[in-house]
């Protein structure tokens, strides 16, 4: 059987104008490169290279991707030949330049804990100013409706390898992200003139048949450890994508979004919250094995209401499927995942449609993160605030979370507490997992038992006594108790393809 030859068909090589070392261009689409010896930034001009300056060192982000890893998108083989590292108000992320064997190019980048492969595209019209893309508004591209999911300012932090573009180092430029209901993503960035437009879908690394990843190397690397900047205790990072982590000794929340070699910022957390499911515990939900890698507690408040309600979110990780959220609210448990697409919100905001189903609004509220433990793939912080909307269609759940510059969606299913307890081998603590979620596996009698009847009679008697005690001029009102609560998986992510 014949083997596939992955040797590049065209290679351009020239000496670096800074140090004389050879600089190679494997892709005809690459216009810039960073010399691996002296870090000079060079631009290809005909048959010569011109030196533009010196590029900052890349920070170690521990991605499983690396230069010269190969893959296949459909029937198109490609090689990762360059990396661009960016930073915005939402955190840092990397974009990898994929050079296809047929001469084309694309960008493989992070997307809320997974990946999106994007190819050069056209808007079909001249790109308007970034300020005209209003967060949450709809726009049409080639007759297809997209929602503005993000509008932020980003800047280039560092780069390596060969690149199809190179924005000025450290200078902020606008980046707008659009998402469609069927999961398509369009990115427009003003780091070049005219603005660059990319269009693509979510992908999984195993689906791309990636080879040459450093996942195994990263797992064997025991040196990804540092001392807590607050108490000095050793802190170990387990996941390649971690942007925030807590110290197991003093519970300080540490920002590692710049890599461990970067400046470590931390925030002290004074009142630890004990999660019901211990960090590190492995369980099986919906036929997949998940490990609990993060935990956060959040509180919410409905507009016009002075009562707060709380819920907890467990960040789950599966090596093949990425991340999911197990949400514990007063109404019950649910398992949700970030959506690549943007559900369509009705004009009045009272309903949303996604994948052919209609969802009705249940709650709208302000949310705030109050406690964090474990590792997270975005730079989570205490005090992060968002505006959330929760929708439901039977047991199907849909959540929208909006920050000043980004809208993220998540979707999933409700589940009974005993299913969660069993999944993580915590049946002995099953009572702690019971919520107001009378699901099909929660058991229960068809009729009312004696205890229930007694409670009803006592309730009626108490009601009569209260009526007797109140005079005709009694006041109405009082604060309203919000029994429900909780996002169905809303979170403050790095967002976009970051």
ABEGO torsion letter per residue (X at the ends): XBBBBABBABBBBBBBAAAGBBBBBABAABABBBBAAAGBBBBBBEABBBBAEBBBBBBBAGBABBBGBBBBBEABBBBBABBBBBBBAAEBBBBBBBBBAAGBBBBBBBBGGBBBBBBBBBAGBBBBBAAABBBGBBBBBGGBBBBBABBBBBBBABBBEBBABBBBBGBBBBBBBBBBAAGBBBBBBAABOBBBBBBBBBBBAAAAGBBGBAAAAAAABAABBBBBAAAGBBBBBABAABABBBBAAAGBBBBAAAEAABBBBBBBBABBBBBABBBGBBBBBGGBBBBBABBBBBBBBBBGBABBBBBBBBBBBBAAAEBBBBBBBAAEBBBBBBBABBBBBBAAGABBBBGGBBBBBABBBBBBBABBBEBBABBBBBGBBBBBBBBBBEABBBBBBBBAABBBBBBEBBBBAAAAAAAAGAAAAAAAABBABBBAAAEEBABBBAAAAAAAAAAAAAAAAAAAABBAABBBEEBBBBABEEBAGBBBBAEEBX
